[in-house]
Every structure is written in structure tokens, then in C-alpha cells.
Amino acid sequence: MQTIQAPAPTRDESLIWRTARIPVKHWGKGVEDLDRAHPNVRQSVVDFVETWLQRHIPHGAVMSDLPEDRSRIGQGLLLFGNPGTGKTTTAVAVLTTIRRRHGHMVFFVPFADYVQALIDHRNWRDLYQATGDELARERFLALQKLLDKVLTAPVVVLDDMGKEHHTSSGFAADVFDALIRGRHRNGLPTILTSNNKPGDWDKVYNASMQSFLTEACEVVPMAGTDHRRA
């Protein structure tokens, strides 16, 4: 099994993790800190980190920059399992390790927050355009920065997929479909965490997205009991 050594931090990293919106309790914890009681999961995320340069295609890359094996371009991870099995911890550990190894921008957001940010962004924009209110403009621009990071960051964790509010219009499902397909198309891997089994995603989103996930993500089951209750 491959091992990953944590590089010694050369300065305080708090601003990096805060800017990435990583939950405070996970600051600085990389793949090397993961529980070794789940060797299959650990091996999957170690492999993800080790093959990062085959998965992520930087903006402005030319054909000669592409890896010989293109099957992993844009491919992320889908970590699924019962609550409390370490999905978020594992996902954030990958972000931390990639940031330290490659210096690439990483970003963390619960998917429900992203969906709400899209709605709020539209509302603040409409209010500013209608009234010229400066507070509305500031809120609109702040949300625009968040949305841009989710769209363009080299790697993003979308946490707690399936917990967002679903409407009859299918707004959340459409947002998810467009986001994942767009990031994958541009060579930007996405890490998803969810309590939903992959075979149930057609009930939460749609059948085509369930099929596409097998291309866009490696599926990693997270077994075990709820460690929060243990």
C-alpha cells in the first residue's frame, strides 16, 4: 500500500482552510491522518491523490499537457454510507493533501448551501437592478465569488448530497446535473459525500445522472457504525 507523508507546514495555514470553507475541526488533517481501520477507503483516497495529475487538467492546458491515459480526466470520488462513517472527514483530508502537495485551490461546500446561494444570488441581483441598493450589490458580488469557486476550483467537495430541499420543478436536480457535467467536461474532479446509495440516485435526481456518476466519480462505500454515537 502506498503511504503519504505529510509535509511539515512552513507557516500558519488557517487562512487557507478558512478561505476554502473547510470546517474548523478538519483544518490541517490530511490523508495520512485517516483512520487505518478502513484500509480499502484509505487506499482509494491515496490512489486519488497519487493520480491527481491524471485527473485534473489546468486551465489553459494544451494537448501535450494531457496524460497518455485520459480515462481519469475529471474523475472524482463518491463517498457514500450511513451517517457518522467519516465521509466528510475523508473528503476534506483529500482536499488538504492536494492543497499541500500541489498548491491548487480547493473548496468545500454543502450542496444545500450551494443551491441556496444560487437562489439568493438571483434575488440580490434582481433587488440591486430594481433599486440600486448597495447592500444588495455587496451581497450579490459576495455570492458570485462563492459560485465562481464552486464552478472553477481544481477540486471541490459537495457535502451531504441528497439533503438539499427538492421542489416539484426539479431545480436542485438540474443544478447538480449542470454542475457535475460542467466540471467533469473541463477536467475538474468533484468529491461527493452522501447517505444515498448510488443505486438510489435516480429517485433523488434522475436516471441519466445516476448513469453519468459512474463515469464522473469512483464510488467508495463507507461502511461501519455511526462514530458520533459510539
N, C-alpha and C positions, 0 to 999 in steps of 0.2 A: 504493500500500500504506500502511496506517495505521502510524504509529510510536508507540511508547510511551516516554515519557521517565521515567527512574527518579527519584522524588522523593528529595531529599537526606535521609538518615536524621538525625533530630534527637537520637537517643540510642542507646546501645548496644542492639542488638536480640537479643543472644544468648539471653536468657530466652524471647523469643517463639518463636524457632526450636527451642529445646530443648523447650519445652512442647508444640510442635506435632509433636515427634518427627522433625523433618526431619534427614536425615543431615548430619553436620557439614560435609562438603566442599561442600554445596549452600547453606549459610547465606548469606542475603542476595542470592542470584543470582536476578534476575527475568527476565521475558520479553525485556527489552531486551538481556540478556546472551547470548541464544541464538545458536547458530551460524547465520549467514546463508547458509550453503551449502545449507540446506534451506528455501527460501522458501515452499513450499506448507505445510510443517508450521508454520513460523513464522506464516504468515498465519492458519492455523486457530486457533492459540492466542491470537493477537492478537484475533481475532474473538470468541473465547470470553470474553476479559477485557472487551472493549468491550460485549458484550451481557449482561454478568453480571446486571444488574438485571432483565433479562427472564427469566433462568433461576432465580434464587434468590428464593424467597418467604419473608420473615422470619416467625418465629413470632409469632402474634398479628395478622397482616395481615388486613385486611378487603377486601371485594370491590373497593372503589375503589382499593386499592393494586395490584391486578393489572394487568399490562401489557395493552394492547389486543390484541397478538398473543400468544396463550397457547401457541403450538406449542413454544416452547423452555423452558417451565416444567419445572424438574427435570432438564433435559438436560445431561449431562456429556460426557466425552470417553473414547474407547477408543483408546489409543496402542498399536499392535502392530507387531512387527517382530522381526528376528533379535537375539540378544544383542549388546549393545555399540553399539546405534544411537542411544542418547541418550533412551530413553523416560522413565526416571526423572528425568533432568536436566530434560527438558521439562515433565514433570508438576509437579515441585517449583517450577519457575520460575513456573508459573501460580499455585500457592498463594502464593508470595512476593508476586507482584504484586497479587493480590486482597487480601491482608492489608494491604499498604501503602496501597492505594487506598481501601479501604472499611472497614478496621479489623475485618473479620469474622474470627472464629476459623477457623483452618484446621488440618487434621490429616493426618498421613501414617502409614500402617501397611502393612507387607507382609501380604497376605491370609493367608498361612500363620500369621503371628503372631496375627492376629485369631481364626482358627479355634482355635488352641491356647489363646488367652486364654479363649474360651468354655468349653472343656473344663476348664481349671484353675479358672476361676471356680466352676463347678459342684462340683468336687472340694473346693475350700477351703470352700465354703458347707456342703457335707454334713459335712465334718470339724468345722467350728465348731458346727453344730447338734447333732452327736452328742457332742462332748466339751467345748464351751465354750472351746476353746483360743484364746488371744488372738492368737497369731501367725497362726492360720488366719483369724481375723476381719480382721486387718490386710491380709492378702493378698487376701482376698475383696473388701474395700472398695476396695483399690487397683485391682484388675481391673475392678470395677464402674465406676469413673471412666473407665477406658480404653474400655470397651464403650459407655458413655453418649456419649462424644465421637464415636465412630465412627457412632453412630446419629443424633446431633443436630447435629454441626458443619455449618455452612453449605456447606462443600466439603471432601471427603475424597479423598485418593489411596489407592487399594488397589493396592499394588505387586505385581508378579510373579504375577498371576492365572494359575492352572494349575500352579503349582509346589507347592501345598499337597498334603498326603497325602490320598489318596482311599480310602475304605473301601467295602465292599460295601453298607453301609447308606445310602450317598449323603449322609452328614452334611454334608460340605463344600458339595456342590451345593445342598442345601436351605438352608444358612446363606446362601450367596451369593444365591440366589433371593429369600429373605425380605428380606435387607438392601437389595439394589438396588431391589426393588419398593417397599419401605417409604420409602426416601429419595426416590425419584422421585415417589411419591404425595404426599409432604409438601413438594415443591418444593425439594429439597436435591440439587444436582448432585454426581455422583461421577465421579472421573477414574480410569480403569483402565489399567494397563500390563500387557502380556502378550506372550509369544513366540508365542502361538497365533493363527492366522488366524481372523477372525470365522466363516468357514465351517466351522471345526473345533470350534466351541464346543459343538455338540450332543453330540460324543463325550466332552468333558470334563465337561459339566454336563447340559443336556437341551435338547431341540428348542424348547420353549416359551421358555426363557431366551435362546436364540440369536435367536429372533424378537423378543423384547422388547428386546434390546440395541439394535436399530435405532431404537427409539423413545427409549430412555433415554440413548443416547450418540451423538455424532457420531464416526464411525470415521475415524481418522487413521493411514494407513500410514507407518511409519518405515523408509525404505529405506536401503541403504548397508552397508558392511562393519563389522566389529567394531573400533571405535576403540580398545578396550583392547589389542588385539593389534597395532595399527598402529604 
